[in-house]
């Protein structure tokens, strides 16, 4: 049954209109995106089944395309809706981060990075390039790795920073395991990046590790 087939007041759409999106559970919000169920299952039944199978919203959005499309009731249209919603959230978060001074609004940058990196199932190393007013000039994914790590080259980071006229940078990468604690390798590459960029008078404001629903900040821990 589709959401539109529900009696007035019974479905998540009416609940959202009457009480706001925050009043809905993860399953109800997901059901709105799915819109229709499958066979004898409603959209809400399908949503709850997916959340259980993928261990919540984070696991669902981090799943690869082939696994998600293999689920009963999920076709290209539903897959596209889910990822379109995620991309809209990512773009909105980036817009807010770009408009803010990241030193006075660090939450906006971290929120964007969680949207940007949290759904990847392999490591991605991202850099936010900032101007002299600490506003975001550009976000770029520079290095891509496996579940065990990504090769990061300070020379490439320096080239990009000079190309964009950056006065400061924020590094970020994800841990697909969901654990945000830094490894010894994370600490070493951060030291190498800071040393290389200091020669160019480019400040490193932070290195943020994105885990499952949380982040680790090198700056907050006094490691920069």
C-alpha positions as CSV (number, residue, x, y, z in Angstrom):
1,X,0.0,0.0,0.0
2,X,1.2,3.5,-0.8
3,X,1.3,6.3,1.7
4,X,-1.5,8.1,-0.3
5,X,-3.8,5.1,0.3
6,X,-3.8,5.5,4.1
7,X,-6.9,6.9,5.8
8,X,-6.6,10.5,6.9
9,X,-4.7,10.8,10.2
10,X,-3.4,7.3,10.2
11,X,-0.2,7.7,8.2
12,X,3.2,9.3,8.8
13,X,2.5,12.0,6.2
14,X,-0.5,13.4,8.3
15,X,1.6,13.0,11.5
16,X,4.3,15.1,9.9
17,X,1.9,17.8,8.7
18,X,0.2,18.0,12.1
19,X,3.1,17.7,14.5
20,X,6.3,18.3,12.4
21,X,9.0,16.0,11.1
22,X,10.7,15.7,14.5
23,X,7.7,13.8,15.8
24,X,8.3,10.9,13.4
25,X,10.3,7.9,14.1
26,X,13.1,6.8,11.7
27,X,10.8,4.2,10.3
28,X,8.0,6.7,9.6
29,X,10.4,9.2,7.9
30,X,11.9,6.4,5.8
31,X,8.4,5.3,4.9
32,X,7.6,8.7,3.5
33,X,10.7,8.5,1.2
34,X,9.8,5.0,0.1
35,X,6.2,6.0,-0.5
36,X,5.0,2.5,-1.4
37,X,5.5,-0.9,0.2
38,X,5.6,-4.3,-1.5
39,X,3.1,-7.2,-1.8
40,X,1.3,-7.5,1.6
41,X,3.7,-5.0,3.3
42,X,3.0,-1.3,3.7
43,X,5.6,1.4,3.2
44,X,6.0,1.5,7.0
45,X,6.5,-2.2,7.2
46,X,9.1,-2.1,4.5
47,X,10.9,0.8,6.2
48,X,11.0,-1.0,9.5
49,X,12.3,-4.2,7.9
50,X,15.1,-2.3,6.2
51,X,16.1,-0.5,9.4
52,X,16.3,-3.9,11.1
53,X,18.3,-5.5,8.3
54,X,20.8,-2.7,8.0
55,X,21.0,-1.9,11.7
56,X,19.5,1.6,11.5
57,X,19.6,4.6,9.2
58,X,23.4,4.9,9.2
59,X,23.8,1.3,8.1
60,X,21.1,1.7,5.4
61,X,22.7,4.8,3.9
62,X,26.2,3.2,4.0
63,X,25.1,0.1,2.2
64,X,26.3,-0.4,-1.4
65,X,23.8,-0.2,-4.2
66,X,23.8,-3.9,-5.1
67,X,22.9,-5.0,-1.6
68,X,20.2,-2.4,-1.3
69,X,18.6,-3.2,-4.6
70,X,18.7,-6.9,-3.7
71,X,16.2,-6.2,-0.9
72,X,12.6,-7.1,-1.6
73,X,10.5,-4.0,-2.4
74,X,13.5,-1.8,-3.3
75,X,14.0,-0.9,-6.9
76,X,15.9,1.9,-8.7
77,X,13.2,4.4,-8.0
78,X,13.3,3.9,-4.2
79,X,17.1,3.7,-4.2
80,X,17.2,7.0,-6.1
81,X,14.8,8.7,-3.6
82,X,16.9,7.6,-0.6
83,X,20.1,8.9,-2.1
84,X,18.5,12.1,-3.4
85,X,17.4,12.9,0.1
86,X,20.8,12.2,1.5
87,X,22.4,14.5,-1.1
88,X,20.0,17.3,-0.3
89,X,20.9,17.1,3.4
90,X,24.6,17.1,2.4
91,X,24.3,20.2,0.2
92,X,22.3,22.0,2.8
93,X,24.9,21.3,5.5
94,X,27.7,22.4,3.1
95,X,25.9,25.6,2.3
96,X,25.6,26.4,6.0
97,X,29.3,25.5,6.6
98,X,30.4,27.6,3.7
99,X,28.5,30.7,5.1
100,X,29.9,30.3,8.6
101,X,33.2,31.1,10.2
102,X,34.3,27.6,11.1
103,X,36.1,28.8,14.2
104,X,33.0,30.3,15.7
105,X,30.6,27.7,14.2
106,X,32.5,24.4,14.3
107,X,29.3,22.4,14.5
108,X,28.3,23.4,11.0
109,X,31.5,22.0,9.5
110,X,31.3,18.8,11.5
111,X,27.6,18.4,10.6
112,X,28.5,18.7,6.9
113,X,31.4,16.2,7.2
114,X,29.2,13.7,8.9
115,X,26.7,13.9,6.0
116,X,29.6,14.0,3.5
117,X,31.6,11.1,4.8
118,X,29.4,9.1,7.1
119,X,27.8,7.0,4.3
120,X,31.0,5.8,2.7
121,X,32.0,2.1,3.2
122,X,35.7,2.8,2.4
123,X,38.0,5.5,3.7
124,X,37.9,8.9,2.0
125,X,40.2,11.7,2.9
126,X,38.6,15.1,2.5
127,X,40.0,18.6,2.8
128,X,38.1,21.9,3.5
129,X,40.1,24.8,2.1
130,X,39.4,28.1,3.9
131,X,40.0,31.7,3.2
132,X,41.7,34.2,5.6
133,X,38.2,34.7,7.3
134,X,37.9,31.0,7.9
135,X,35.1,30.6,5.4
136,X,35.0,27.5,3.2
137,X,36.4,28.1,-0.3
138,X,36.1,24.5,-1.5
139,X,35.6,20.9,-0.3
140,X,37.5,18.2,-2.1
141,X,37.9,14.5,-1.7
142,X,41.6,14.0,-2.3
143,X,42.4,10.4,-1.5
144,X,40.4,7.2,-1.5
145,X,41.3,3.9,0.2
146,X,40.1,0.6,1.4
147,X,38.5,-0.4,4.7
148,X,42.0,-0.2,6.1
149,X,43.2,3.2,5.1
150,X,44.0,5.7,2.4
151,X,47.3,6.8,1.1
152,X,47.7,10.6,1.8
153,X,50.3,12.7,0.1
154,X,51.2,16.1,1.7
155,X,52.5,17.4,-1.6
156,X,49.2,17.0,-3.3
157,X,47.4,18.7,-0.4
158,X,49.9,21.6,-0.6
159,X,49.3,22.0,-4.4
160,X,45.6,22.1,-3.9
161,X,45.8,24.7,-1.1
162,X,48.0,27.0,-3.2
163,X,45.7,26.5,-6.2
164,X,42.7,27.6,-4.3
165,X,44.5,30.4,-2.4
166,X,43.7,28.8,0.9
167,X,44.9,30.4,4.2
168,X,43.8,27.5,6.3
169,X,42.6,23.9,6.0
170,X,40.5,21.3,7.8
171,X,41.3,17.7,7.2
172,X,38.7,14.9,7.6
173,X,38.4,11.3,6.9
174,X,36.0,8.5,7.8
175,X,36.4,5.3,9.7
176,X,34.1,2.8,8.0
177,X,34.3,0.7,11.2
178,X,32.3,3.4,12.9
179,X,34.9,4.0,15.6
180,X,36.2,7.5,15.5
181,X,39.3,7.1,17.6
182,X,42.5,8.0,15.6
183,X,45.1,5.3,14.8
184,X,48.8,5.7,15.0
185,X,48.8,6.2,11.3
186,X,46.3,9.0,11.6
187,X,48.5,10.7,14.1
188,X,51.6,10.4,11.9
189,X,50.0,11.7,8.7
190,X,48.5,14.6,10.6
191,X,52.0,15.6,11.8
192,X,53.4,15.3,8.3
193,X,50.6,17.4,6.8
194,X,51.0,20.1,9.5
195,X,54.8,20.2,8.9
196,X,54.4,20.5,5.1
197,X,51.7,23.2,5.2
198,X,53.5,25.3,7.9
199,X,56.3,25.9,5.4
200,X,53.7,27.6,3.2
201,X,52.2,29.6,6.1
202,X,48.9,27.7,5.8
203,X,47.2,26.9,9.1
204,X,45.8,23.5,9.9
205,X,42.7,24.1,12.0
206,X,41.6,20.6,12.6
207,X,41.7,17.0,11.5
208,X,38.3,15.4,12.1
209,X,37.6,11.7,12.0
210,X,34.1,10.7,11.2
211,X,32.7,7.6,12.8
212,X,29.2,6.3,13.2
213,X,27.2,9.3,14.4
214,X,30.2,10.9,16.2
215,X,33.4,12.7,15.3
216,X,36.9,12.9,16.8
217,X,38.6,16.3,16.7
218,X,42.4,16.6,16.8
219,X,42.0,20.2,17.8
220,X,39.6,19.5,20.7
221,X,42.0,16.9,22.0
222,X,45.0,19.3,21.9
223,X,46.8,17.3,19.2
224,X,47.5,20.2,16.8
